[in-house]
Amino acid sequence: MCLPPYLNDNVPRQLDLLAGLAALSDRCDAASIQQLLSCVSLCSAHHPVIIHAKSRLVQRIVTRDPVRMKDASQVCVHLLNPLVIGLSCKEL
């Protein structure tokens, strides 16, 4: 999935999107969480702030109601990958 022009190379807008998704995540059921997490991939995986925000969002889901994150691949893609990228990023 590629970035829409509105989000492309615009970190503040991507952070706003992630903040909105985080707020919505509190109200989602297990089926909706997977759709919501697919929107997370709209944000760049290369900016340190975005990487940190992505991992915080998934940590929020896992700490509030871990039953909703049943799919192991979703956990790997949206939690473990940003954490690994973050650990390898010198800016973080």
TIVEX-681167 format. One record per atom (N, C-alpha, C, CB): z, y, x; residue in one letter; chain; residue number from 1. Coordinates in steps of 0.1 Angstrom, whole numbers, plus 2048, in hexadecimal, padded with zeros to 3 digits. Each point is the difference from the previous one (the first is absolute). Glycine has a CB too. Layout:
<recs>
+-----+-----+-----+------+------+-----+
:  pz :  py :  px : code : unit : pos :
+-----+-----+-----+------+------+-----+
:   Z :   Y :   X :    A :    A : NUM :
...
+-----+-----+-----+------+------+-----+
</recs>
This chain:
<recs>
+-----+-----+-----+------+------+-----+
:  pz :  py :  px : code : unit : pos :
+-----+-----+-----+------+------+-----+
: 800 : 7F4 : 808 :    M :    A :   1 :
: 800 : 80C : 7F8 :    M :    A :   1 :
: 800 : 80C : 809 :    M :    A :   1 :
: 80C : 7F4 : 7ED :    M :    A :   1 :
: 7EB : 816 : 811 :    C :    A :   2 :
: 7FF : 80C : 808 :    C :    A :   2 :
: 808 : 80B : 7F9 :    C :    A :   2 :
: 7EA : 7F9 : 80A :    C :    A :   2 :
: 819 : 811 : 7FE :    L :    A :   3 :
: 808 : 80B : 7FB :    L :    A :   3 :
: 7F7 : 809 : 7F8 :    L :    A :   3 :
: 80F : 7FF : 813 :    L :    A :   3 :
: 7F5 : 806 : 7E1 :    P :    A :   4 :
: 7F9 : 80A : 7F9 :    P :    A :   4 :
: 800 : 80D : 808 :    P :    A :   4 :
: 806 : 7F5 : 7EA :    P :    A :   4 :
: 7F0 : 814 : 814 :    P :    A :   5 :
: 7FF : 80C : 808 :    P :    A :   5 :
: 80D : 808 : 7FF :    P :    A :   5 :
: 7E7 : 800 : 7FC :    P :    A :   5 :
: 820 : 800 : 7F8 :    Y :    A :   6 :
: 80C : 807 : 7FE :    Y :    A :   6 :
: 80B : 7FC : 80A :    Y :    A :   6 :
: 7FA : 803 : 7E8 :    Y :    A :   6 :
: 806 : 7F1 : 81B :    L :    A :   7 :
: 80B : 7FB : 809 :    L :    A :   7 :
: 7FC : 7FF : 80F :    L :    A :   7 :
: 808 : 7F3 : 7ED :    L :    A :   7 :
: 7EB : 80D : 816 :    N :    A :   8 :
: 7FB : 7FD : 80D :    N :    A :   8 :
: 805 : 80B : 80A :    N :    A :   8 :
: 7EC : 7F5 : 7F6 :    N :    A :   8 :
: 81B : 806 : 815 :    D :    A :   9 :
: 805 : 808 : 80A :    D :    A :   9 :
: 809 : 80B : 7FB :    D :    A :   9 :
: 7EC : 7FC : 80D :    D :    A :   9 :
: 81C : 801 : 7E8 :    N :    A :  10 :
: 809 : 80A : 7FB :    N :    A :  10 :
: 80E : 7F9 : 7FE :    N :    A :  10 :
: 7ED : 80D : 7F4 :    N :    A :  10 :
: 81B : 7F4 : 817 :    V :    A :  11 :
: 80D : 7F9 : 800 :    V :    A :  11 :
: 809 : 804 : 7F5 :    V :    A :  11 :
: 7FD : 7FE : 818 :    V :    A :  11 :
: 804 : 810 : 7E5 :    P :    A :  12 :
: 809 : 804 : 7F5 :    P :    A :  12 :
: 7FC : 7FA : 7F2 :    P :    A :  12 :
: 805 : 815 : 80D :    P :    A :  12 :
: 7EF : 7EA : 7F1 :    R :    A :  13 :
: 7FB : 7FA : 7F3 :    R :    A :  13 :
: 803 : 7F1 : 800 :    R :    A :  13 :
: 7EE : 812 : 7FE :    R :    A :  13 :
: 810 : 7E8 : 80D :    Q :    A :  14 :
: 803 : 7F1 : 800 :    Q :    A :  14 :
: 80F : 7FE : 7FE :    Q :    A :  14 :
: 7EC : 7FC : 810 :    Q :    A :  14 :
: 81C : 80D : 7F6 :    L :    A :  15 :
: 80F : 7FE : 7FE :    L :    A :  15 :
: 804 : 803 : 7F2 :    L :    A :  15 :
: 803 : 807 : 817 :    L :    A :  15 :
: 7F6 : 802 : 7E2 :    D :    A :  16 :
: 802 : 803 : 7F2 :    D :    A :  16 :
: 7FD : 7F3 : 7F8 :    D :    A :  16 :
: 7FB : 819 : 803 :    D :    A :  16 :
: 7F9 : 7E1 : 800 :    L :    A :  17 :
: 7FD : 7F4 : 7F9 :    L :    A :  17 :
: 80A : 7F5 : 802 :    L :    A :  17 :
: 7E8 : 806 : 803 :    L :    A :  17 :
: 81D : 7F8 : 809 :    L :    A :  18 :
: 80A : 7F6 : 803 :    L :    A :  18 :
: 80D : 803 : 7F9 :    L :    A :  18 :
: 7F5 : 7FC : 816 :    L :    A :  18 :
: 80F : 811 : 7E9 :    A :    A :  19 :
: 80C : 804 : 7F9 :    A :    A :  19 :
: 7FF : 7FD : 7F1 :    A :    A :  19 :
: 804 : 812 : 811 :    A :    A :  19 :
: 7F0 : 7F0 : 7E9 :    G :    A :  20 :
: 7FE : 7FD : 7F2 :    G :    A :  20 :
: 800 : 7F1 : 7FE :    G :    A :  20 :
: 7F2 : 815 : 7FE :    G :    A :  20 :
: 808 : 7E4 : 80B :    L :    A :  21 :
: 800 : 7F1 : 7FE :    L :    A :  21 :
: 80E : 7FB : 802 :    L :    A :  21 :
: 7E9 : 7FF : 809 :    L :    A :  21 :
: 81F : 807 : 7FF :    A :    A :  22 :
: 80E : 7FB : 802 :    A :    A :  22 :
: 808 : 803 : 7F3 :    A :    A :  22 :
: 7FF : 805 : 819 :    A :    A :  22 :
: 7FF : 806 : 7E1 :    A :    A :  23 :
: 807 : 803 : 7F3 :    A :    A :  23 :
: 7FB : 7F6 : 7F5 :    A :    A :  23 :
: 802 : 819 : 806 :    A :    A :  23 :
: 7F1 : 7E4 : 7FA :    L :    A :  24 :
: 7FB : 7F6 : 7F6 :    L :    A :  24 :
: 806 : 7F2 : 803 :    L :    A :  24 :
: 7EB : 80F : 7FD :    L :    A :  24 :
: 817 : 7EE : 80F :    S :    A :  25 :
: 804 : 7F3 : 804 :    S :    A :  25 :
: 80D : 7FC : 7F9 :    S :    A :  25 :
: 7F4 : 802 : 816 :    S :    A :  25 :
: 815 : 807 : 7E8 :    D :    A :  26 :
: 80C : 7FD : 7FA :    D :    A :  26 :
: 7FF : 7FB : 7F1 :    D :    A :  26 :
: 80A : 811 : 80F :    D :    A :  26 :
: 7EB : 7F2 : 7EB :    R :    A :  27 :
: 7FE : 7FD : 7F2 :    R :    A :  27 :
: 7F6 : 7F4 : 7FE :    R :    A :  27 :
: 805 : 818 : 7FA :    R :    A :  27 :
: 7F6 : 7E3 : 810 :    C :    A :  28 :
: 7F5 : 7F6 : 7FF :    C :    A :  28 :
: 806 : 7F2 : 800 :    C :    A :  28 :
: 7F1 : 80F : 80C :    C :    A :  28 :
: 808 : 7E8 : 7ED :    D :    A :  29 :
: 803 : 7F2 : 800 :    D :    A :  29 :
: 7F9 : 7F9 : 80B :    D :    A :  29 :
: 804 : 800 : 7E7 :    D :    A :  29 :
: 7FD : 7F3 : 81B :    A :    A :  30 :
: 7FA : 7F9 : 80B :    A :    A :  30 :
: 7F1 : 801 : 800 :    A :    A :  30 :
: 814 : 7F0 : 7FF :    A :    A :  30 :
: 7E6 : 80F : 7F5 :    A :    A :  31 :
: 7F1 : 801 : 7FF :    A :    A :  31 :
: 7FB : 80E : 804 :    A :    A :  31 :
: 800 : 7EE : 7EE :    A :    A :  31 :
: 807 : 81C : 80E :    S :    A :  32 :
: 7FC : 80E : 802 :    S :    A :  32 :
: 802 : 803 : 80F :    S :    A :  32 :
: 805 : 806 : 7E9 :    S :    A :  32 :
: 805 : 7F4 : 81D :    I :    A :  33 :
: 803 : 803 : 80E :    I :    A :  33 :
: 7F4 : 7FD : 809 :    I :    A :  33 :
: 818 : 7FC : 7FC :    I :    A :  33 :
: 7E1 : 7F9 : 801 :    Q :    A :  34 :
: 7F4 : 7FD : 809 :    Q :    A :  34 :
: 7F5 : 80A : 7FE :    Q :    A :  34 :
: 806 : 7E8 : 7FE :    Q :    A :  34 :
: 7F8 : 81D : 7F6 :    Q :    A :  35 :
: 7F6 : 80B : 7FE :    Q :    A :  35 :
: 804 : 80C : 807 :    Q :    A :  35 :
: 7FA : 7F6 : 7EA :    Q :    A :  35 :
: 813 : 80E : 815 :    L :    A :  36 :
: 805 : 80C : 807 :    L :    A :  36 :
: 7FF : 7FF : 80F :    L :    A :  36 :
: 810 : 803 : 7ED :    L :    A :  36 :
: 7F3 : 7F1 : 818 :    L :    A :  37 :
: 7FF : 7FE : 80F :    L :    A :  37 :
: 7F1 : 801 : 805 :    L :    A :  37 :
: 815 : 7F2 : 7FF :    L :    A :  37 :
: 7E2 : 80B : 7F8 :    S :    A :  38 :
: 7F2 : 801 : 804 :    S :    A :  38 :
: 7FC : 80F : 802 :    S :    A :  38 :
: 7FB : 7EA : 7F4 :    S :    A :  38 :
: 80C : 81E : 805 :    C :    A :  39 :
: 7FE : 80F : 802 :    C :    A :  39 :
: 805 : 805 : 80D :    C :    A :  39 :
: 801 : 803 : 7E7 :    C :    A :  39 :
: 809 : 7F6 : 81E :    V :    A :  40 :
: 806 : 804 : 80D :    V :    A :  40 :
: 7F6 : 7FF : 80B :    V :    A :  40 :
: 816 : 7F8 : 7F8 :    V :    A :  40 :
: 7E0 : 7FF : 807 :    S :    A :  41 :
: 7F6 : 7FE : 80A :    S :    A :  41 :
: 7F6 : 80C : 800 :    S :    A :  41 :
: 803 : 7E7 : 7FE :    S :    A :  41 :
: 7FE : 822 : 7F9 :    L :    A :  42 :
: 7F8 : 80C : 800 :    L :    A :  42 :
: 804 : 809 : 80B :    L :    A :  42 :
: 7FC : 7FE : 7E8 :    L :    A :  42 :
: 810 : 801 : 81C :    C :    A :  43 :
: 805 : 809 : 80B :    C :    A :  43 :
: 7FD : 7FB : 80E :    C :    A :  43 :
: 812 : 808 : 7F0 :    C :    A :  43 :
: 7EC : 801 : 819 :    S :    A :  44 :
: 7FD : 7FC : 80E :    S :    A :  44 :
: 80B : 7F7 : 806 :    S :    A :  44 :
: 7F3 : 816 : 802 :    S :    A :  44 :
: 808 : 7E1 : 806 :    A :    A :  45 :
: 80A : 7F7 : 807 :    A :    A :  45 :
: 802 : 805 : 80E :    A :    A :  45 :
: 7F9 : 7ED : 7F2 :    A :    A :  45 :
: 802 : 81E : 812 :    H :    A :  46 :
: 800 : 804 : 80E :    H :    A :  46 :
: 80A : 80C : 802 :    H :    A :  46 :
: 7E9 : 7F8 : 802 :    H :    A :  46 :
: 81B : 80F : 7F4 :    H :    A :  47 :
: 809 : 80C : 803 :    H :    A :  47 :
: 80E : 7FB : 7FF :    H :    A :  47 :
: 7EF : 810 : 7F6 :    H :    A :  47 :
: 81A : 7F4 : 814 :    P :    A :  48 :
: 80D : 7FB : 800 :    P :    A :  48 :
: 808 : 803 : 7F3 :    P :    A :  48 :
: 7FF : 802 : 819 :    P :    A :  48 :
: 800 : 809 : 7E2 :    V :    A :  49 :
: 807 : 804 : 7F4 :    V :    A :  49 :
: 7FC : 7F7 : 7F4 :    V :    A :  49 :
: 802 : 818 : 808 :    V :    A :  49 :
: 7F1 : 7E5 : 7F7 :    I :    A :  50 :
: 7FB : 7F8 : 7F5 :    I :    A :  50 :
: 805 : 7F2 : 802 :    I :    A :  50 :
: 7EC : 80E : 7FD :    I :    A :  50 :
: 814 : 7ED : 80F :    I :    A :  51 :
: 805 : 7F2 : 803 :    I :    A :  51 :
: 80F : 7FF : 7FB :    I :    A :  51 :
: 7F0 : 7FE : 814 :    I :    A :  51 :
: 818 : 80C : 7F0 :    H :    A :  52 :
: 80E : 800 : 7FD :    H :    A :  52 :
: 802 : 801 : 7F0 :    H :    A :  52 :
: 805 : 80B : 816 :    H :    A :  52 :
: 7F3 : 7FD : 7E4 :    A :    A :  53 :
: 801 : 802 : 7F1 :    A :    A :  53 :
: 7FD : 7F3 : 7F9 :    A :    A :  53 :
: 7FB : 818 : 802 :    A :    A :  53 :
: 7FA : 7E1 : 803 :    K :    A :  54 :
: 7FC : 7F3 : 7FA :    K :    A :  54 :
: 80B : 7F6 : 801 :    K :    A :  54 :
: 7E8 : 805 : 806 :    K :    A :  54 :
: 81E : 7FA : 806 :    S :    A :  55 :
: 80B : 7F6 : 801 :    S :    A :  55 :
: 80C : 803 : 7F8 :    S :    A :  55 :
: 7F7 : 7FB : 817 :    S :    A :  55 :
: 80C : 812 : 7E8 :    R :    A :  56 :
: 80B : 804 : 7F8 :    R :    A :  56 :
: 7FE : 7FD : 7F1 :    R :    A :  56 :
: 805 : 812 : 810 :    R :    A :  56 :
: 7EF : 7F0 : 7EB :    L :    A :  57 :
: 7FD : 7FC : 7F2 :    L :    A :  57 :
: 802 : 7F2 : 7FE :    L :    A :  57 :
: 7EF : 812 : 7FF :    L :    A :  57 :
: 80D : 7E5 : 809 :    V :    A :  58 :
: 801 : 7F2 : 7FE :    V :    A :  58 :
: 80F : 7FC : 802 :    V :    A :  58 :
: 7E8 : 7FB : 807 :    V :    A :  58 :
: 81F : 80B : 803 :    Q :    A :  59 :
: 80E : 7FD : 801 :    Q :    A :  59 :
: 808 : 804 : 7F4 :    Q :    A :  59 :
: 7FD : 804 : 818 :    Q :    A :  59 :
: 7FF : 807 : 7E1 :    R :    A :  60 :
: 806 : 804 : 7F4 :    R :    A :  60 :
: 7FE : 7F6 : 7F5 :    R :    A :  60 :
: 7FC : 818 : 806 :    R :    A :  60 :
: 7F8 : 7E2 : 7F9 :    I :    A :  61 :
: 7FD : 7F6 : 7F6 :    I :    A :  61 :
: 809 : 7F4 : 803 :    I :    A :  61 :
: 7E8 : 808 : 7FC :    I :    A :  61 :
: 818 : 7F4 : 810 :    V :    A :  62 :
: 807 : 7F4 : 804 :    V :    A :  62 :
: 810 : 801 : 7FE :    V :    A :  62 :
: 7ED : 7FB : 811 :    V :    A :  62 :
: 818 : 811 : 7F2 :    T :    A :  63 :
: 80E : 802 : 7FF :    T :    A :  63 :
: 805 : 802 : 7F1 :    T :    A :  63 :
: 800 : 80A : 817 :    T :    A :  63 :
: 7F7 : 7FB : 7E1 :    R :    A :  64 :
: 804 : 803 : 7F2 :    R :    A :  64 :
: 7FF : 7F3 : 7F7 :    R :    A :  64 :
: 7F9 : 818 : 803 :    R :    A :  64 :
: 7FC : 7E1 : 7FF :    D :    A :  65 :
: 7FD : 7F4 : 7F8 :    D :    A :  65 :
: 7F7 : 7F7 : 807 :    D :    A :  65 :
: 804 : 80D : 7EA :    D :    A :  65 :
: 801 : 7EB : 81F :    P :    A :  66 :
: 7F7 : 7F8 : 809 :    P :    A :  66 :
: 7F9 : 7F5 : 7F8 :    P :    A :  66 :
: 80F : 804 : 812 :    P :    A :  66 :
: 7F5 : 7F9 : 7E2 :    V :    A :  67 :
: 7F9 : 7F6 : 7F8 :    V :    A :  67 :
: 7F2 : 804 : 7FD :    V :    A :  67 :
: 816 : 7F9 : 7F6 :    V :    A :  67 :
: 7E7 : 814 : 809 :    R :    A :  68 :
: 7F3 : 805 : 7FD :    R :    A :  68 :
: 7F6 : 7FD : 80B :    R :    A :  68 :
: 80A : 812 : 7F2 :    R :    A :  68 :
: 7FB : 7EC : 81A :    M :    A :  69 :
: 7F7 : 7FE : 80C :    M :    A :  69 :
: 7FF : 7F1 : 802 :    M :    A :  69 :
: 806 : 816 : 80B :    M :    A :  69 :
: 7F4 : 7E2 : 7EC :    K :    A :  70 :
: 7FF : 7F2 : 801 :    K :    A :  70 :
: 7F5 : 7FB : 80A :    K :    A :  70 :
: 809 : 7FF : 7E9 :    K :    A :  70 :
: 7ED : 809 : 818 :    D :    A :  71 :
: 7F4 : 7FC : 808 :    D :    A :  71 :
: 803 : 803 : 80F :    D :    A :  71 :
: 7F0 : 804 : 7EC :    D :    A :  71 :
: 811 : 7F2 : 81C :    A :    A :  72 :
: 803 : 801 : 80E :    A :    A :  72 :
: 7F5 : 808 : 807 :    A :    A :  72 :
: 80C : 7EB : 800 :    A :    A :  72 :
: 7E7 : 814 : 7FC :    S :    A :  73 :
: 7F6 : 807 : 807 :    S :    A :  73 :
: 801 : 80F : 7FD :    S :    A :  73 :
: 7F1 : 7ED : 7FE :    S :    A :  73 :
: 814 : 817 : 7F7 :    Q :    A :  74 :
: 802 : 80E : 7FD :    Q :    A :  74 :
: 80B : 806 : 809 :    Q :    A :  74 :
: 7F9 : 7FC : 7E8 :    Q :    A :  74 :
: 812 : 7FC : 81A :    V :    A :  75 :
: 80B : 805 : 808 :    V :    A :  75 :
: 7FA : 801 : 80E :    V :    A :  75 :
: 811 : 7F4 : 7F2 :    V :    A :  75 :
: 7E7 : 803 : 813 :    C :    A :  76 :
: 7FB : 801 : 80E :    C :    A :  76 :
: 7F7 : 80C : 802 :    C :    A :  76 :
: 801 : 7E7 : 801 :    C :    A :  76 :
: 7F6 : 81B : 7F5 :    V :    A :  77 :
: 7F6 : 80A : 801 :    V :    A :  77 :
: 807 : 80E : 7FF :    V :    A :  77 :
: 7EE : 7F1 : 7F7 :    V :    A :  77 :
: 81B : 811 : 800 :    H :    A :  78 :
: 805 : 80D : 7FD :    H :    A :  78 :
: 80D : 803 : 806 :    H :    A :  78 :
: 7F4 : 7FF : 7EB :    H :    A :  78 :
: 813 : 7F7 : 81A :    L :    A :  79 :
: 80D : 803 : 807 :    L :    A :  79 :
: 7FF : 7FD : 80F :    L :    A :  79 :
: 80C : 7FB : 7EA :    L :    A :  79 :
: 7F1 : 7F9 : 819 :    L :    A :  80 :
: 800 : 7FB : 80E :    L :    A :  80 :
: 7F5 : 807 : 808 :    L :    A :  80 :
: 809 : 7EA : 7F9 :    L :    A :  80 :
: 7EB : 817 : 802 :    N :    A :  81 :
: 7F5 : 807 : 808 :    N :    A :  81 :
: 804 : 80E : 803 :    N :    A :  81 :
: 7EF : 7F2 : 7F5 :    N :    A :  81 :
: 815 : 817 : 802 :    P :    A :  82 :
: 804 : 80D : 804 :    P :    A :  82 :
: 80C : 801 : 80A :    P :    A :  82 :
: 7F8 : 807 : 7E9 :    P :    A :  82 :
: 811 : 7EF : 815 :    L :    A :  83 :
: 80B : 800 : 80A :    L :    A :  83 :
: 7FB : 7FC : 80E :    L :    A :  83 :
: 810 : 7FA : 7ED :    L :    A :  83 :
: 7E7 : 7FD : 814 :    V :    A :  84 :
: 7FB : 7FC : 80D :    V :    A :  84 :
: 7F8 : 80B : 806 :    V :    A :  84 :
: 7FF : 7E8 : 7F9 :    V :    A :  84 :
: 7F9 : 81E : 7FF :    I :    A :  85 :
: 7F8 : 80C : 805 :    I :    A :  85 :
: 809 : 80B : 804 :    I :    A :  85 :
: 7ED : 7FA : 7F1 :    I :    A :  85 :
: 81E : 808 : 807 :    G :    A :  86 :
: 809 : 80B : 804 :    G :    A :  86 :
: 808 : 7FD : 80D :    G :    A :  86 :
: 803 : 804 : 7E8 :    G :    A :  86 :
: 800 : 7EF : 81A :    L :    A :  87 :
: 806 : 7FD : 80D :    L :    A :  87 :
: 7F7 : 802 : 80C :    L :    A :  87 :
: 80E : 7EF : 7F3 :    L :    A :  87 :
: 7E5 : 80F : 80B :    S :    A :  88 :
: 7F7 : 802 : 80B :    S :    A :  88 :
: 7FC : 80E : 802 :    S :    A :  88 :
: 7F8 : 7E9 : 7FC :    S :    A :  88 :
: 80B : 820 : 7FA :    C :    A :  89 :
: 7FC : 80E : 801 :    C :    A :  89 :
: 80A : 808 : 808 :    C :    A :  89 :
: 7F5 : 7FD : 7E9 :    C :    A :  89 :
: 807 : 809 : 821 :    K :    A :  90 :
: 809 : 808 : 809 :    K :    A :  90 :
: 806 : 80C : 7F9 :    K :    A :  90 :
: 7F2 : 7F9 : 813 :    K :    A :  90 :
: 807 : 80D : 7E3 :    E :    A :  91 :
: 805 : 80B : 7F9 :    E :    A :  91 :
: 80C : 7FD : 7F7 :    E :    A :  91 :
: 7E9 : 809 : 800 :    E :    A :  91 :
: 819 : 7EB : 7FC :    L :    A :  92 :
: 80B : 7FC : 7F8 :    L :    A :  92 :
: 80B : 7FC : 809 :    L :    A :  92 :
: 7F2 : 7F9 : 7ED :    L :    A :  92 :
+-----+-----+-----+------+------+-----+
</recs>
